[in-house]
C-alpha cells in the first residue's frame, strides 16, 4: 500500500469522527471516507474496471471516486467540465475509455451503452461503446489532459511514484512551520485541474486536515473564466478556510474587492497563486491588504508544482525555490526540470521518469536559489485563469471566416482573448467581423473565445515588417504596432490616443 493510503487509514483509526470533507449538504468523517473509498474500490476491482473517466462538479462524491480509483489501481482520466464537447469526445476516444464514473447530478458526456449504479450514492458508472480493453495502463494512475497548446489537448501520464513524490514535497513546503496550523483548505479550482486535485485534496487528507468541497455555482466560479466575486467572498467568510489555491485573475478580483472594503477572511494563512504569470505589483497590493499570497510554478509533466514561495523563503517576482524532489537547470535560457517527470504522453512511447523536461519557459535562477520566469520559448498564451492557449489554433479558426483575411490573437496573462483583425476587403464592416467571431466562438471552449478586437490599419505584409517573407506573422512587431489598441482592450481606463476603435463581441 502506498504512503497516502497508509496515512488515510491511520487518520481513520486515530480520529474516526474528525470531519475530513465538508460539502454542500453533508460532511463526511475520516472513518466514513475510508469506508466508502474501500467499498467503491472493491466494486471497481470486482467489475474489472482498469481504466475510467471521471465526470462531475466538485463534490464529496468526486473525491471518493478519485480516491477509490487510485486505491483500486485504475488508470483514471478526470474530464474538465470547461472543455468543449469536441475536446471531451477527443479525450474519450484518445484514452479508449470503456466507462465513465459520473458524480452528482446525472449528466451525459457521451451516450452510454449501459448505466450502472455503484454502491456509493450519487456515483454512477456509464459504460461506453469504446474499442479499448478495460485494463489499466501499466503503472499509470492518472492521465491529466491539459487545455492544450493546440485545439486538441494532450494526455499527460503520471505513475504512482510521481503522485507520491509531489504529495510529500508539498507537505514539506506548505505545512512546515509557521504554517503547521493550516487545518482547513477550501477547494476553489476545478478538481479536474491537477494542481487542486493534488495540493487541495491529497495533501490535506494525507495530513488529516479538513477540506471544503463545493460546486462551482456555490462559490461563484463557473467554467474556466467566469467569476462571481460576491458569491465567492460569501462562501469564504462562511467556511473560514486557512488555505486557498488561486489563479491570478481571481487574485486580481480579490484585491479589487479589498480596495472597496470587501476583504477576504482573516482566517487565511496561505494563498498559493499560479497557473500564469502574476504581476509583482499585484502581489504587493495583495499583501498590503493582508492577503498571504505566495507565487509558485509548475507543469503537468512534473505532476504539477515545481517551485513555490513560502513564509520561510519568499522573494517577490520569483516563483520560489524548487521543491526538494526536483532539480532545475537553465539550458540556453530555457528552464529544464528533472526528478519527477511524467511517464510520457498518451499514445506515444513511455519513457523513464528521471529525464530532463524541457518546459518551454525562459528564466533564470538567482544566487539565492529562487527561480524566475521571464518568458516563453514559443507563442503559447496562458490566460490569467491558467488556461494554455495556442494563438495559431484560434487564428486558424478565424481564417475560415470570409470577412477575415488575417488575424493575430493576444491575451497572455489576461482574462480573455482578443485579436487584431485584417478585414478581407474594405467593404467589410466591424459588425460583419463581430458576427463571424461570435459564430466561431460557439465552437471554441470558453477560455479560447475572442471577446474584443481591433481592426488593423492595413494588411500584415513583408513590406510593412508585419509578415515574414514566407508568410508567417511577425508577432512581436504586430503587437508593438498595435500596442495602444491592445492596452485599451485590457485597461480599465483606456488610452484612446492612437489606440484605434475597440469592438466587443456581444
C-alpha positions as CSV (number, residue, x, y, z in Angstrom):
1,X,0.0,0.0,0.0
2,X,1.3,3.5,-0.8
3,X,2.1,6.2,1.8
4,X,-1.1,8.2,1.0
5,X,-3.5,5.4,1.9
6,X,-1.4,4.3,4.9
7,X,-1.9,7.8,6.3
8,X,-5.6,7.9,5.4
9,X,-6.1,4.6,7.3
10,X,-4.1,6.0,10.2
11,X,-6.4,9.0,10.4
12,X,-9.5,6.9,10.1
13,X,-8.4,4.8,13.1
14,X,-6.9,7.5,15.3
15,X,-9.5,10.2,14.7
16,X,-12.5,8.4,13.2
17,X,-15.0,11.1,14.0
18,X,-13.0,14.0,12.7
19,X,-14.6,15.6,9.6
20,X,-12.5,15.1,6.5
21,X,-14.7,16.6,3.8
22,X,-17.3,19.4,4.1
23,X,-19.8,19.5,1.2
24,X,-22.9,21.5,0.3
25,X,-25.5,19.3,2.0
26,X,-23.4,17.0,4.2
27,X,-20.0,16.3,5.7
28,X,-18.1,13.1,6.0
29,X,-15.7,11.9,8.7
30,X,-12.3,10.1,8.1
31,X,-13.8,6.8,9.1
32,X,-16.7,7.2,6.7
33,X,-14.4,8.4,3.9
34,X,-12.2,5.4,4.2
35,X,-15.2,3.0,4.4
36,X,-16.7,4.5,1.2
37,X,-13.4,4.6,-0.7
38,X,-12.8,1.0,0.2
39,X,-16.3,0.0,-0.8
40,X,-16.1,1.7,-4.2
41,X,-12.5,0.4,-4.8
42,X,-13.7,-3.2,-4.2
43,X,-16.6,-2.6,-6.6
44,X,-14.2,-1.3,-9.3
45,X,-12.0,-4.3,-8.8
46,X,-14.8,-6.9,-8.8
47,X,-16.2,-5.3,-12.0
48,X,-12.7,-5.5,-13.6
49,X,-12.6,-1.7,-14.3
50,X,-9.0,-0.9,-15.1
51,X,-9.4,2.4,-16.9
52,X,-12.1,5.0,-16.5
53,X,-13.0,8.7,-16.9
54,X,-14.3,10.9,-14.1
55,X,-17.0,13.4,-14.7
56,X,-18.8,15.7,-12.4
57,X,-18.8,19.0,-10.5
58,X,-16.6,19.5,-7.5
59,X,-18.2,17.4,-4.7
60,X,-17.5,14.9,-2.0
61,X,-18.6,12.2,-4.4
62,X,-15.9,13.3,-6.9
63,X,-13.2,12.9,-4.2
64,X,-14.5,9.5,-3.2
65,X,-14.5,8.3,-6.8
66,X,-11.0,9.7,-7.4
67,X,-9.5,8.1,-4.2
68,X,-11.3,4.7,-4.9
69,X,-9.9,4.6,-8.4
70,X,-6.4,5.4,-7.1
71,X,-6.6,2.6,-4.5
72,X,-8.0,0.1,-6.9
73,X,-5.2,0.7,-9.4
74,X,-7.4,2.2,-12.0
75,X,-6.0,4.5,-14.7
76,X,-8.2,7.5,-14.1
77,X,-8.9,10.3,-16.6
78,X,-10.6,13.4,-15.0
79,X,-12.7,15.2,-17.6
80,X,-12.6,19.0,-17.3
81,X,-16.0,20.5,-17.5
82,X,-14.8,23.6,-19.1
83,X,-13.6,21.7,-22.2
84,X,-15.7,21.8,-25.4
85,X,-17.8,18.8,-26.4
86,X,-15.3,18.2,-29.2
87,X,-12.4,18.1,-26.8
88,X,-14.2,15.8,-24.4
89,X,-15.0,13.4,-27.3
90,X,-11.4,13.5,-28.2
91,X,-10.3,12.5,-24.7
92,X,-12.8,9.6,-24.6
93,X,-11.5,8.3,-27.9
94,X,-7.8,9.0,-27.3
95,X,-7.8,7.3,-23.9
96,X,-10.1,4.5,-25.2
97,X,-12.3,4.9,-22.1
98,X,-14.6,1.9,-21.6
99,X,-16.6,3.7,-18.9
100,X,-17.1,7.0,-17.0
101,X,-17.7,7.4,-13.3
102,X,-20.3,10.1,-13.1
103,X,-20.7,12.0,-9.9
104,X,-23.5,14.2,-8.6
105,X,-26.3,15.1,-11.0
106,X,-26.9,12.6,-13.8
107,X,-25.3,14.1,-16.9
108,X,-24.3,12.6,-20.2
109,X,-20.9,13.4,-21.6
110,X,-21.3,10.8,-24.4
111,X,-24.2,8.5,-24.8
112,X,-23.7,5.5,-22.5
113,X,-24.2,2.0,-23.8
114,X,-25.2,1.0,-20.3
115,X,-25.6,2.8,-17.0
116,X,-25.0,1.0,-13.7
117,X,-25.3,2.2,-10.1
118,X,-22.3,1.8,-7.9
119,X,-22.5,1.1,-4.1
120,X,-22.0,4.8,-3.4
121,X,-24.9,7.1,-3.7
122,X,-24.7,9.7,-6.5
123,X,-21.8,7.8,-8.2
124,X,-22.9,6.1,-11.4
125,X,-20.9,4.1,-14.0
126,X,-21.6,4.8,-17.6
127,X,-20.3,2.0,-19.9
128,X,-19.4,3.3,-23.3
129,X,-19.0,1.7,-26.7
130,X,-15.2,2.0,-26.7
131,X,-12.8,-0.1,-28.6
132,X,-10.2,-0.2,-25.9
133,X,-9.8,-3.1,-23.4
134,X,-10.9,-2.3,-19.8
135,X,-7.3,-2.6,-18.5
136,X,-5.2,-0.1,-16.6
137,X,-2.3,1.5,-18.5
138,X,0.9,-0.1,-17.0
139,X,1.6,1.7,-13.7
140,X,-0.2,4.9,-14.8
141,X,-2.6,6.1,-12.1
142,X,-3.8,9.4,-13.6
143,X,-3.9,10.9,-17.1
144,X,-4.4,14.6,-17.0
145,X,-5.3,16.4,-20.2
146,X,-4.0,19.9,-20.4
147,X,-6.1,22.6,-22.1
148,X,-3.6,22.2,-24.9
149,X,-1.3,24.4,-27.0
150,X,-3.4,23.2,-29.9
151,X,-7.1,22.6,-30.3
152,X,-6.9,19.0,-29.0
153,X,-5.4,18.5,-25.6
154,X,-2.6,16.1,-24.8
155,X,-2.8,13.4,-22.1
156,X,0.0,13.5,-19.5
157,X,0.5,10.1,-17.9
158,X,1.5,10.0,-14.3
159,X,2.5,7.0,-12.3
160,X,2.1,6.3,-8.6
161,X,5.6,7.3,-7.7
162,X,5.2,10.7,-9.3
163,X,2.0,11.3,-7.3
164,X,3.5,10.2,-4.0
165,X,6.6,12.3,-4.6
166,X,4.7,15.5,-5.2
167,X,2.4,14.9,-2.2
168,X,5.5,14.5,0.1
169,X,7.2,17.6,-1.4
170,X,4.2,19.8,-0.9
171,X,3.7,18.6,2.6
172,X,7.2,19.6,3.4
173,X,7.0,23.1,1.7
174,X,3.5,24.2,2.7
175,X,2.9,22.7,6.1
176,X,6.2,23.3,7.7
177,X,6.5,26.0,10.4
178,X,5.0,28.5,10.7
179,X,2.2,27.1,8.6
180,X,1.7,23.9,10.5
181,X,-1.6,25.2,11.9
182,X,-3.4,25.2,8.5
183,X,-6.3,23.0,9.3
184,X,-9.0,23.8,6.6
185,X,-8.4,24.0,2.9
186,X,-11.1,25.5,0.6
187,X,-11.2,23.9,-2.9
188,X,-11.6,26.8,-5.3
189,X,-10.4,25.4,-8.7
190,X,-12.0,22.5,-10.6
191,X,-10.8,19.2,-9.2
192,X,-10.1,18.0,-12.7
193,X,-7.2,20.6,-12.5
194,X,-4.2,18.6,-11.4
195,X,-2.9,21.3,-9.1
196,X,-6.1,21.4,-7.0
197,X,-6.5,17.7,-7.1
198,X,-3.1,17.1,-5.6
199,X,-2.5,20.1,-3.4
200,X,-6.1,20.7,-2.5
201,X,-7.2,17.1,-1.8
202,X,-4.3,14.6,-1.5
203,X,-2.0,16.8,0.6
204,X,-4.6,17.9,3.3
205,X,-6.0,14.4,3.6
206,X,-2.5,13.0,3.9
207,X,-2.1,15.2,7.0
208,X,-5.5,14.6,8.5
209,X,-6.8,18.1,7.7
210,X,-10.2,19.2,6.6
211,X,-11.2,20.1,3.1
212,X,-14.3,22.1,1.9
213,X,-15.6,20.9,-1.4
214,X,-18.4,22.9,-3.0
215,X,-19.7,23.0,-6.6
216,X,-18.7,25.9,-8.8
217,X,-22.1,27.7,-8.7
218,X,-21.9,27.7,-4.9
219,X,-18.5,29.5,-4.9
220,X,-19.1,31.8,-7.9
221,X,-16.7,30.0,-10.3
222,X,-18.3,28.7,-13.4
223,X,-16.5,27.3,-16.5
224,X,-12.8,28.3,-16.6
225,X,-13.1,32.0,-16.8
226,X,-16.3,33.2,-15.1
227,X,-16.2,34.6,-11.6
228,X,-18.9,36.0,-9.3
229,X,-16.8,37.6,-6.6
230,X,-19.7,38.3,-4.2
231,X,-20.6,34.6,-4.2
232,X,-17.0,33.6,-3.6
233,X,-16.5,36.1,-0.8
234,X,-19.7,35.0,0.9
235,X,-18.6,31.3,0.8
236,X,-15.1,32.1,2.1
237,X,-16.4,34.0,5.1
238,X,-19.0,31.3,5.8
239,X,-16.4,28.5,5.9
240,X,-13.3,30.5,7.2
241,X,-10.6,28.4,5.4
242,X,-6.9,28.6,6.2
243,X,-5.6,28.0,2.7
244,X,-6.6,28.5,-0.9
245,X,-5.1,28.0,-4.4
246,X,-5.8,30.9,-6.7
247,X,-5.3,31.9,-10.3
248,X,-4.0,35.4,-11.0
249,X,-7.4,36.6,-12.3
250,X,-9.1,35.6,-9.0
251,X,-6.3,37.3,-7.0
252,X,-6.8,40.5,-9.1
253,X,-10.6,40.4,-8.3
254,X,-9.9,39.8,-4.6
255,X,-7.5,42.8,-4.5
256,X,-10.1,45.0,-6.2
257,X,-12.7,43.9,-3.7
258,X,-10.4,44.5,-0.8
259,X,-9.8,48.1,-2.1
260,X,-13.6,48.6,-1.8
261,X,-13.7,47.2,1.7
262,X,-14.8,43.6,0.9
263,X,-11.8,41.7,2.3
264,X,-11.0,38.0,2.3
265,X,-11.4,36.3,5.7
266,X,-8.7,36.8,8.3
267,X,-8.5,33.0,8.8
268,X,-6.4,32.7,5.6
269,X,-2.8,31.8,6.3
270,X,-1.6,30.6,2.9
271,X,-2.8,31.6,-0.5
272,X,-0.9,29.9,-3.4
273,X,-1.2,31.6,-6.8
274,X,0.0,30.1,-10.0
275,X,-1.2,28.9,-13.4
276,X,0.0,32.0,-15.2
277,X,2.4,34.9,-14.6
278,X,1.4,37.1,-11.7
279,X,2.5,40.8,-11.8
280,X,4.7,41.9,-9.0
281,X,2.6,44.9,-8.4
282,X,-0.5,42.7,-7.9
283,X,1.4,40.6,-5.3
284,X,2.5,43.7,-3.5
285,X,-1.1,45.1,-3.5
286,X,-2.4,41.7,-2.2
287,X,0.0,41.7,0.7
288,X,-0.8,45.3,1.5
289,X,-4.4,44.2,2.0
290,X,-3.4,41.3,4.2
291,X,-3.7,38.5,1.7
292,X,-0.9,36.0,2.5
293,X,-0.1,35.2,-1.1
294,X,2.8,33.1,-2.4
295,X,3.5,32.5,-6.1
296,X,4.5,29.2,-7.5
297,X,5.2,27.5,-10.8
298,X,4.6,24.1,-12.2
299,X,3.5,22.0,-15.1
300,X,1.5,18.8,-15.6
301,X,4.6,17.0,-17.0
302,X,6.1,17.3,-13.5
303,X,2.9,16.2,-11.7
304,X,2.0,19.9,-11.1
305,X,4.2,22.0,-8.7
306,X,7.9,22.6,-9.4
307,X,8.7,25.6,-7.2
308,X,6.8,27.6,-4.6
309,X,7.4,30.5,-2.3
310,X,6.6,30.1,1.4
311,X,6.8,32.3,4.6
312,X,10.2,30.7,5.3
313,X,11.6,31.6,1.8
314,X,9.8,34.2,-0.2
315,X,11.1,36.6,-2.9
316,X,8.5,38.7,-4.8
317,X,8.9,38.4,-8.5
318,X,10.2,34.8,-8.3
319,X,8.1,31.6,-8.4
320,X,10.0,30.4,-5.3
321,X,12.7,27.8,-4.8
322,X,12.3,24.4,-6.5
323,X,10.7,21.7,-4.3
324,X,13.1,19.2,-2.7
325,X,12.2,16.4,-5.0
326,X,13.2,18.1,-8.3
327,X,16.3,19.7,-9.9
328,X,16.2,22.7,-12.1
329,X,18.7,23.9,-14.6
330,X,18.8,26.7,-17.2
331,X,19.9,25.5,-20.7
332,X,20.5,28.4,-23.0
333,X,17.9,30.4,-21.2
334,X,15.3,27.6,-21.1
335,X,14.1,26.1,-17.9
336,X,14.6,22.3,-17.6
337,X,13.3,20.2,-14.7
338,X,14.3,16.7,-13.6
339,X,13.3,14.5,-10.7
340,X,9.6,13.8,-11.0
341,X,8.9,13.6,-14.7
342,X,5.7,12.2,-16.3
343,X,5.9,8.8,-17.9
344,X,5.0,10.1,-21.4
345,X,2.1,11.4,-23.4
346,X,-0.8,9.2,-24.1
347,X,-0.5,7.5,-27.4
348,X,3.3,8.0,-27.5
349,X,6.1,5.7,-26.2
350,X,6.6,5.8,-22.5
351,X,9.9,6.9,-21.1
352,X,12.0,6.9,-17.9
353,X,10.8,9.5,-15.4
354,X,14.3,10.6,-14.4
355,X,14.8,12.7,-17.6
356,X,15.2,16.4,-18.1
357,X,11.9,18.0,-19.1
358,X,12.1,21.0,-21.4
359,X,9.5,23.3,-20.0
360,X,9.5,25.7,-23.0
361,X,9.7,28.6,-20.5
362,X,12.6,31.0,-20.3
363,X,14.0,32.1,-17.0
364,X,16.9,32.1,-14.5
365,X,17.8,31.0,-11.0
366,X,19.3,33.7,-8.8
367,X,22.2,33.4,-6.3
368,X,19.8,32.5,-3.5
369,X,18.2,29.7,-5.5
370,X,14.9,31.4,-6.4
371,X,13.5,30.6,-9.9
372,X,12.4,33.5,-12.1
373,X,10.2,33.1,-15.2
374,X,10.9,35.7,-18.0
375,X,9.0,34.5,-21.0
376,X,8.1,31.5,-23.2
377,X,10.1,29.8,-25.9
378,X,7.1,29.5,-28.2
379,X,4.0,31.6,-28.8
380,X,1.9,29.9,-26.1
381,X,-0.5,32.2,-24.3
382,X,-1.5,31.4,-20.7
383,X,-4.6,33.2,-19.5
384,X,-4.9,34.7,-16.1
385,X,-7.3,31.8,-15.3
386,X,-4.4,29.4,-16.1
387,X,-5.6,28.0,-19.4
388,X,-3.0,27.2,-22.0
389,X,-3.9,28.6,-25.4
390,X,-2.2,28.4,-28.8
391,X,-2.9,31.6,-30.7
392,X,-2.3,29.7,-34.0
393,X,-5.2,27.4,-33.2
394,X,-7.7,30.3,-32.8
395,X,-6.2,32.2,-35.8
396,X,-6.8,29.2,-38.0
397,X,-10.5,29.1,-36.9
398,X,-10.8,32.9,-37.6
399,X,-9.2,32.3,-41.0
400,X,-12.3,30.3,-42.0
401,X,-14.3,33.5,-42.0
402,X,-14.9,35.1,-45.4
403,X,-14.7,38.5,-43.7
404,X,-11.3,38.0,-42.1
405,X,-8.1,38.0,-44.2
406,X,-5.6,37.9,-41.3
407,X,-5.6,37.8,-37.5
408,X,-3.3,37.8,-34.6
409,X,-4.7,36.6,-31.2
410,X,-3.5,38.1,-27.9
411,X,-4.4,37.5,-24.3
412,X,-1.3,36.3,-22.4
413,X,-1.9,36.7,-18.6
414,X,-5.3,38.3,-19.4
415,X,-8.8,37.1,-18.5
416,X,-9.8,36.7,-22.1
417,X,-8.5,36.5,-25.7
418,X,-8.7,39.4,-28.2
419,X,-7.5,39.8,-31.7
420,X,-6.1,42.3,-34.3
421,X,-8.2,41.7,-37.4
422,X,-7.4,42.5,-41.0
423,X,-10.7,42.6,-43.0
424,X,-10.9,40.6,-46.2
425,X,-12.0,43.8,-48.1
426,X,-12.7,47.5,-47.5
427,X,-16.4,46.8,-47.7
428,X,-16.4,44.5,-44.6
429,X,-17.8,46.2,-41.6
430,X,-16.9,45.7,-37.9
431,X,-20.3,44.2,-37.4
432,X,-19.7,41.6,-40.1
433,X,-16.5,40.6,-38.3
434,X,-18.2,40.6,-34.9
435,X,-20.9,38.3,-36.2
436,X,-18.4,35.9,-37.7
437,X,-16.4,35.8,-34.5
438,X,-19.5,35.2,-32.4
439,X,-20.3,32.2,-34.6
440,X,-16.8,30.9,-34.4
441,X,-16.7,31.3,-30.6
442,X,-19.5,28.8,-30.4
443,X,-17.2,26.0,-31.5
444,X,-14.4,27.1,-29.1
445,X,-14.1,26.4,-25.3
446,X,-14.9,29.4,-23.2
447,X,-11.2,30.2,-22.4
448,X,-10.3,30.5,-26.1
449,X,-13.2,32.7,-27.3
450,X,-12.4,36.1,-28.7
451,X,-14.2,38.8,-26.7
452,X,-12.8,42.0,-28.2
453,X,-10.9,43.0,-31.4
454,X,-9.3,45.9,-33.1
455,X,-9.4,46.4,-36.9
456,X,-5.9,46.7,-38.3
457,X,-5.0,49.8,-40.3
458,X,-3.5,47.7,-43.1
459,X,-2.8,44.2,-44.1
460,X,0.2,42.4,-42.5
461,X,2.9,42.2,-45.2
462,X,6.7,41.8,-45.6
463,X,6.7,45.4,-46.8
464,X,5.5,46.8,-43.5
465,X,7.5,44.4,-41.5
466,X,4.5,42.6,-40.0
467,X,4.9,39.4,-42.1
468,X,8.0,37.3,-42.9
469,X,8.9,36.5,-46.5
470,X,7.4,33.1,-46.2
471,X,4.1,34.4,-44.9
472,X,4.5,34.0,-41.1
473,X,3.3,36.6,-38.7
474,X,5.9,38.7,-37.0
475,X,4.1,38.6,-33.7
476,X,6.2,41.0,-31.7
477,X,6.1,43.6,-34.5
478,X,2.4,43.4,-34.8
479,X,1.9,43.6,-31.0
480,X,4.2,46.6,-30.9
481,X,2.4,48.3,-33.8
482,X,-1.0,47.9,-32.1
483,X,0.2,48.2,-28.5
484,X,-2.2,51.1,-27.8
485,X,-5.2,49.2,-29.1
486,X,-4.2,46.1,-27.0
487,X,-3.7,48.3,-24.0
488,X,-7.1,49.8,-24.4
489,X,-8.7,46.4,-24.7
490,X,-7.4,45.3,-21.3
491,X,-7.3,48.6,-19.5
492,X,-9.9,49.9,-17.0
493,X,-9.0,53.4,-18.1
494,X,-8.4,53.1,-21.9
495,X,-5.8,55.2,-23.6
496,X,-7.6,56.4,-26.6
497,X,-4.6,58.2,-28.2
498,X,-3.9,56.3,-31.5
499,X,-5.5,53.2,-30.0
500,X,-7.9,52.5,-32.7
501,X,-11.5,51.5,-32.1
502,X,-12.1,48.5,-29.8
503,X,-15.0,46.3,-30.7
504,X,-16.8,44.0,-28.3
505,X,-18.3,40.6,-29.3
506,X,-21.8,40.6,-27.9
